Structures are given as structure tokens and as C-alpha cells.
């Protein structure tokens, strides 16, 4: 089964609230980018003490942590109600550091852990972490942190290569995904699609979401 997950890059909790209100009628899952200026050039909202993601009991949130210290940021999102925490392999110095972060997130309420990789990172770097995660997120843009960056065609081959190596692995793609790319990515082995500007800039987000999901599901 394919998933098309609307994505928000928030500067405040209010941005999340507004985006969810716009998309809630057609999606119950949301992808929230979290950056601290290290892996990505920008800073985004990371929950403060007591801040909660809207309707976190009824909706499902994944937090995409692009931070130098992912354990703390992931814990902040888990405490705010995010159930899936995705962190970058580039942020960890060791498997032990990653294992500590994963355990901490689960202790704070996360039910799923994902590992992500920038497009220039060799896929082999993911190997030690895959056994501890439920999904892998491959970036499909050359630089991260903002919406609207064009899709990088290296993404097709990276998805296909990872799927060939781990046929049962759930692969998510993030970056530049729209109607022109989603079917080919699905055929390559991706099943989750984090979609930002194609939905957020659409005059009819519900229709765009429906069309993208149909293209993905029709390709496999």
C-alpha cells in the first residue's frame, strides 16, 4: 500500500496548525520537517516544553529530524505527540549513539523509527542501522531544508538499488516529488512519499493528493 504524506516546514506551531487544518479532510498523516541549521541551511520549529502537535491523538505525525543533536530534537517531537521519528545517518557518530537515541525516542512515546540519508550519502552507510529501524527515507533533492527544490534524478536509481538490496524494507522518498516522478519511484520500490510543494502550493490540495496516490498505487 502506498502513502502520500503532506509535508510542512514550519517556523512555528501555528504553521503546523494551519497546514493540518487545510489538509485534514484528506490525510490523517503528516510529515513535519525539523532543522537546526546543521544538516539543512535553515532553522525550523522544534517543540518547546508543553507544546503539542494538533490532534495528535487522532492524527499521525512523523518528524523528520535534520539536526546536529537528533536525540534531543526527536525527544521533543515524541513528547509533542509524533509517533514516527526519522533521523539522518549523517548526524550519528556511531551505532551506539544512534541506538541510544532510538531507545530514548521509544521511551518518550515514539512507535516507529526511521533512518534517512542525503542524496550524496552512499547507501552502504545505512546498512548498520536498518536492522534497528522500520523504514528508510531517501532524500531525492540535492539540498534539503526548504520546499520547491527540484527533484534530482539520481533518486530513481538509489530507490531501486536500496529496494534490490532490502526487498522487504519500507522506503520513503522526500523531496521534489510530484506527478511526474511518483509512478517511477513507486515502480523502483518506494511506498511512502513525503510531498511538500506539490500539495501546499496546489489550488486543490485534496485533488492533488488523490491524483498522486492514484499514480503511485497504479504503478505497482
Residue pairs with C-beta under 8 A, 6 or more apart in sequence:
1 191
1 217
2 186
2 191
2 192
2 193
2 213
2 216
2 217
2 220
3 29
3 191
3 192
3 193
3 213
4 27
4 182
4 193
4 195
4 209
4 212
4 213
4 216
5 27
5 29
5 30
5 31
5 62
5 172
5 192
5 193
5 194
5 195
6 19
6 23
6 27
6 29
6 30
6 31
6 195
6 196
6 199
6 200
6 205
6 209
7 30
7 31
7 32
7 33
7 147
7 174
7 194
7 195
7 196
7 199
7 200
8 15
8 16
8 19
8 20
8 30
8 31
8 32
8 33
8 196
8 200
9 33
9 35
9 42
9 44
9 145
9 146
9 147
9 196
10 16
10 19
10 32
10 33
10 44
10 45
11 44
11 45
12 45
13 45
13 47
13 51
15 45
16 30
16 32
16 45
16 53
16 54
17 54
19 30
19 200
20 30
20 54
20 55
20 59
21 54
22 205
23 30
23 199
23 205
23 206
23 209
24 55
24 59
25 206
26 205
26 206
26 209
26 210
27 209
28 58
28 59
28 60
29 59
29 60
29 61
29 62
30 59
30 60
30 61
30 62
31 61
31 62
31 64
31 174
31 194
32 53
32 61
32 62
32 63
32 64
32 77
32 82
33 40
33 44
33 64
33 66
33 145
34 44
34 45
34 46
34 63
34 64
34 65
34 66
34 67
34 73
34 77
35 42
35 43
35 44
35 66
35 67
35 144
35 145
36 43
36 46
36 66
36 67
36 68
36 69
36 73
37 43
38 66
38 67
38 68
38 91
39 66
39 67
39 68
39 88
39 90
39 91
39 118
39 144
39 145
40 66
40 143
40 144
40 145
40 146
41 143
41 145
41 146
42 145
42 146
44 145
46 67
46 73
46 76
46 77
47 53
47 76
47 77
47 79
47 80
48 76
51 80
52 80
52 81
53 59
53 61
53 77
53 80
53 81
53 82
56 80
56 81
56 82
57 81
60 83
60 84
61 77
61 81
61 82
61 83
61 84
62 82
62 83
62 84
62 85
62 86
62 112
62 114
63 73
63 74
63 77
63 78
63 82
63 84
63 85
63 86
64 86
64 116
64 137
64 174
64 194
65 73
65 74
65 77
65 85
65 86
65 87
65 88
65 91
66 88
66 91
66 144
66 145
67 73
67 87
67 91
68 91
69 91
70 87
70 88
70 91
70 92
70 101
71 97
71 100
71 101
71 104
71 105
74 85
74 87
74 101
74 104
74 105
74 110
75 104
75 105
75 108
77 85
78 85
78 105
78 108
78 109
78 110
79 108
79 109
81 109
82 110
83 109
83 110
83 111
83 112
84 110
84 111
84 112
84 113
84 114
84 135
85 105
85 110
85 112
85 113
85 114
86 113
86 114
86 115
86 116
86 135
86 137
86 172
87 98
87 101
87 113
87 114
87 115
87 116
88 115
88 116
88 117
88 118
89 115
89 116
89 117
89 121
89 125
89 126
89 129
90 117
90 118
90 121
90 125
92 98
92 101
92 129
95 128
95 129
98 115
98 129
98 132
99 132
102 113
102 132
102 133
105 113
106 113
112 134
112 135
113 132
113 133
113 134
114 133
114 134
114 135
114 136
114 137
114 172
115 126
115 129
115 130
115 133
115 135
115 136
115 137
116 136
116 137
116 138
116 139
116 174
117 123
117 125
117 126
117 136
117 137
117 138
117 139
118 139
118 144
119 138
119 139
119 140
119 141
119 142
119 152
119 154
119 155
119 158
119 175
123 158
123 161
123 162
123 165
126 136
126 162
130 136
130 166
130 169
134 170
135 169
135 170
135 171
135 172
135 192
136 162
136 166
136 169
136 170
136 171
136 172
137 171
137 172
137 173
137 174
137 192
137 194
138 155
138 158
138 159
138 162
138 171
138 172
138 173
138 174
138 190
139 155
139 173
139 174
139 175
140 151
140 152
140 154
140 155
140 158
140 159
140 173
140 174
140 175
140 176
140 177
140 181
140 185
141 149
141 150
141 151
141 152
141 155
141 174
141 175
141 176
142 149
142 152
143 149
144 175
147 196
147 197
147 200
148 196
148 197
148 201
149 175
149 176
150 176
151 175
151 176
151 177
151 178
151 180
151 181
152 175
152 176
155 173
155 175
155 176
155 181
155 185
156 184
156 185
156 188
157 188
159 171
159 173
159 185
159 188
159 189
159 190
160 188
160 189
162 169
162 171
162 189
163 169
163 171
163 188
163 189
163 190
164 189
167 189
170 191
170 192
171 189
171 190
171 191
171 192
172 190
172 191
172 192
172 193
172 194
173 185
173 190
173 192
173 193
173 194
174 194
175 194
175 196
177 185
177 193
177 194
177 195
177 198
177 212
178 195
178 198
178 212
179 198
179 211
179 212
179 215
182 193
182 212
182 215
182 216
182 219
183 215
183 216
183 218
183 219
184 219
185 193
185 216
186 215
186 216
186 217
186 219
186 220
187 219
187 220
193 212
193 216
195 209
195 212
198 208
198 212
199 205
199 208
199 209
199 212
202 208
